[in-house]
Amino acid sequence: MAPSTDNPLGPRNPTSPGQRSLAAIVFTDVVSFSARMQTDEEATLTLLQRDFDTIREICTQHQGSVLKTTGDGLLLYFSSAVQAVACALAMQRFFAEQAKTRPATQSLVHRLGIHLGDVFVNDQDVMGDGVNIAARLQAEAEPGGICISQTVYDVVKNKLALHVTRLGPRELKNISQRIPIYRLLLEASTLETKAGESQPAEPGPAGKVPPWARSRGLRIALATGLGTGLALLIGLLMLARVREKREAARAEAAQSAIKTAVAEHSPDTTSREQIANTLLAWRAELRDQRSTAAEEYNFPELARGVRDPRSLVAGKPEAQIRLTVLAQMQGLFGWLATTLQRYSRENPLVVHELSGTVPKEIRVFVGADRRLYYAEGGATRQRNWAELRPAVMAAIIAGALPEAQPVPPREAVLGAQAFAGFYQLPELMEALHKGRPKRPAK
């Protein structure tokens, strides 16, 4: 029987209201939605409705139910974890393919989180820890990505051809215990380990000399110890080489993605000159107005100024150029705030100077409080984005993009291009073209 169309969100929850049920919950969310709304509310809502229609259709195809909206996201219900994961992969692959042929201003980027747990079913809603964990997993996912819990992974790993990155146990907001998380990768050609394959094993400790061998004397014991130590050393060297090759391949793939995005979206000479002149004139206007919006990265304020009927570019092509550049930079900052959460005080992102205008090396990460932390000279302090000079921001961008996993999204690369043009930082574009220096062979 075809599902009822009375419910605008899709087919109703198959479980009767007022019951507990084991269910797979999927949460969706739009990356940088608030920033997009401030830039162009009407267009953003149109894109959101378009994507919601697509999600509902794909969800129905996988025997799922869309229970409710959560502002810029949806809450999906599945009785099967396998169907939930298959649906999530289908959605993100669809949006990724669409983004390849659409301008950045015509695409939204979604994050998804999936958890399997006991939930309480109410009319058009579900509640419980299972729902809360799914929502937190969604926040851990990268733009365009999917995060699942250990419970979901254990159920689906032998039923679907998955490619995953193990993130390990994470502390999630308002969740009492640490939750092991896996990040699903969309492409089968990923450089990460396929689910079910084993990682190179760490060499085990040396075994004890059996009692019957002790009588053979100290020389045999020493020879055994040396042999075991040599095997251990060889194993460690082999493991280091495997990791080095994997990291080199990942870095090469990331740099290739950056170069491809730059090449595909580089304007011709005439357009490039028009964009450069437009941005140069804009910065001059801001200086004349004594505006600090650009230095504080206050992109919504800048967008309001462009849309002001009294603006010098009102009704001119230059206005659209400015709005496009702003949207791209907002997307970049949203991606940075998310991707820097991969790092921590113990494992920060190491950033190097680009042109001698910033410290030779700084270390940055975004904490659990979603604030930026900046380590330099042995001290770690919380910093606001607006406190960082454009040259420092450029160094962070140049450091973060090549480290993106599995590869940096196109929107982030376009945002970096826009940032370099607006703040007149050619060294940032040069860094994106060149990539990070290759590590010396061991």
C-alpha positions, -999 to 999 in steps of 0.1 A, spaced: 0 0 0 13 34 -9 21 57 20 -5 83 29 2 118 17 -19 136 43 12 142 64 34 169 47 65 154 63 59 120 47 46 86 60 37 84 97 57 66 123 48 28 119 49 23 157 18 33 176 20 64 198 27 59 235 51 29 230 88 23 235 106 10 205 141 1 193 146 25 164 173 40 142 171 78 144 187 101 117 191 138 124 199 162 95 213 197 97 223 225 73 259 238 76 261 276 82 224 280 79 221 311 100 248 328 80 231 319 48 198 333 61 214 366 71 228 369 36 197 359 16 168 347 36 143 341 8 167 322 -14 180 301 15 144 291 25 137 281 -11 168 259 -12 159 244 21 124 234 10 139 219 -22 163 198 -2 137 188 23 115 174 -6 145 154 -18 152 140 17 115 130 22 115 112 -12 147 93 -5 136 85 31 103 70 18 123 49 -8 142 34 22 111 26 43 117 54 67 95 81 81 101 119 84 87 127 118 93 165 121 114 194 111 140 209 135 144 243 120 170 237 93 170 199 98 147 169 98 142 140 123 139 106 104 127 73 119 137 38 107 129 4 122 161 -8 105 196 5 111 206 -9 77 179 11 59 188 42 79 225 41 69 217 32 33 193 62 32 218 86 47 245 75 22 220 79 -7 211 114 5 247 127 9 258 111 -24 229 128 -42 236 162 -27 274 158 -35 266 150 -71 242 179 -74 268 203 -59 292 195 -87 269 211 -113 254 239 -92 269 272 -81 278 274 -44 250 299 -39 225 273 -52 236 245 -29 231 237 8 255 214 26 240 189 52 254 170 81 238 137 93 240 117 126 226 82 132 220 62 164 202 30 172 185 30 206 155 26 227 131 56 222 97 66 233 73 71 204 48 100 206 25 113 179 49 127 152 78 127 176 103 104 194 121 111 226 148 95 247 186 91 249 186 75 215 173 107 200 197 129 219 227 109 209 217 110 172 215 148 175 250 150 190 264 127 164 251 150 137 270 179 152 302 158 151 299 151 113 318 172 88 300 193 62 285 168 37 293 139 60 277 113 82 286 101 118 272 69 133 275 54 167 293 21 176 259 5 180 249 13 145 283 3 131 281 -31 148 247 -38 132 255 -27 96 292 -35 91 285 -69 77 254 -59 57 266 -28 38 298 -21 19 311 7 41 342 28 42 347 44 75 371 64 97 372 55 134 370 86 155 371 68 188 351 76 219 339 112 222 324 132 250 290 145 237 271 174 253 246 163 279 255 126 273 269 109 305 291 84 288 317 86 260 302 74 227 325 57 201 319 73 168 325 63 131 326 87 102 311 72 70 330 81 38 309 85 6 335 73 -20 345 37 -24 379 48 -36 387 64 -2 422 62 12 409 52 46 405 16 59 375 -3 46 351 -15 73 360 -50 83 396 -47 72 423 -48 99 448 -21 105 485 -30 104 491 -47 138 514 -33 163 541 -58 170 535 -78 202 558 -79 232 586 -104 234 576 -139 246 591 -154 277 619 -179 274 604 -214 283 618 -230 314 634 -259 295 655 -234 275 670 -216 305 696 -243 310 712 -235 276 727 -205 292 729 -168 289 739 -168 252 707 -184 240 687 -160 262 705 -130 248 701 -143 212 664 -148 217 661 -113 232 680 -97 203 660 -116 178 628 -105 194 640 -69 196 650 -70 160 616 -83 150 600 -56 170 622 -29 154 614 -42 119 577 -43 127 577 -7 140 596 5 109 571 -13 86 542 2 105 557 37 103 562 32 66 526 21 61 513 51 80 537 75 62 525 62 28 488 65 39 494 100 51 512 110 19 484 95 -2 458 114 18 477 147 15 481 142 -22 443 135 -26 435 166 -5 458 188 -26 444 174 -58 409 183 -46 420 219 -38 437 223 -72 407 209 -90 383 233 -73 405 262 -79 409 253 -116 372 246 -122 361 279 -106 388 303 -117 372 332 -137 386 343 -170 409 373 -173 381 399 -178 360 385 -150 390 383 -127 399 419 -133 362 430 -127 361 410 -94 395 425 -83 384 460 -91 351 455 -73 367 443 -42 394 470 -42 367 497 -46 347 481 -18 376 481 7 382 518 -2 345 526 6 347 508 39 378 528 48 361 560 39 331 550 60 355 540 89 337 506 90 353 478 110 330 451 97 356 437 74 383 435 101 359 418 124 346 394 98 311 407 103 298 393 70 260 399 79 267 436 84 287 438 52 257 421 33 233 446 48 255 475 35 255 460 0 217 456 0 211 492 12 193 511 -16 217 540 -8 248 518 -16 270 530 -44 265 496 -61 228 493 -56 212 477 -88 246 472 -104 265 439 -112 291 448 -86 264 442 -59 260 405 -69 298 401 -70 301 414 -34 272 392 -22 287 361 -38 321 367 -22 304 372 12 285 340 9 316 321 0 336 335 30 307 327 54 308 291 41 345 290 47 342 303 83 314 278 90 336 249 77 366 261 98 347 263 130 336 226 124 368 211 111 390 227 138 370 206 164 390 176 151 420 191 170 426 195 207 451 210 232 471 177 230 468 174 192 464 210 177 466 221 141 501 234 135 500 265 114 530 281 97 536 316 85 529 324 48 548 357 43 566 366 75 536 387 87 525 361 114 544 341 140 565 314 125 544 287 141 511 287 160 488 260 172 450 262 170 420 242 179 383 246 187 373 234 222 343 216 234 328 251 241 331 257 203 355 286 209 388 291 192 420 284 212 453 298 200 487 285 214 519 305 209 551 307 229 540 281 255 507 299 264 472 288 253 444 314 253 409 317 240 406 340 211 377 354 192 378 351 154 375 388 151 408 393 170 428 375 143 443 396 116 436 385 80 472 373 76 468 350 106 434 337 93 450 331 59 477 309 76 451 289 95 431 284 63 462 273 44 470 248 72 434 234 76 425 228 40 453 202 32 445 184 64 408 180 57 395 144 57 388 128 34 393 158 12 384 195 16 349 204 3 346 227 -27 328 254 -7 357 257 16 382 261 -13 360 287 -30 357 305 3 395 306 6 397 321 -29 372 347 -19 390 355 13 424 359 -5 408 383 -30 389 404 -5 418 408 19 444 410 -9 464 380 3 480 365 -28 502 343 -5 471 324 5 464 315 -32 500 306 -37 499 283 -7 468 266 -20 484 260 -54 517 247 -39 503 226 -10 524 216 20 560 208 15 566 170 11 581 153 42 616 140 37 618 103 30 630 82 59 
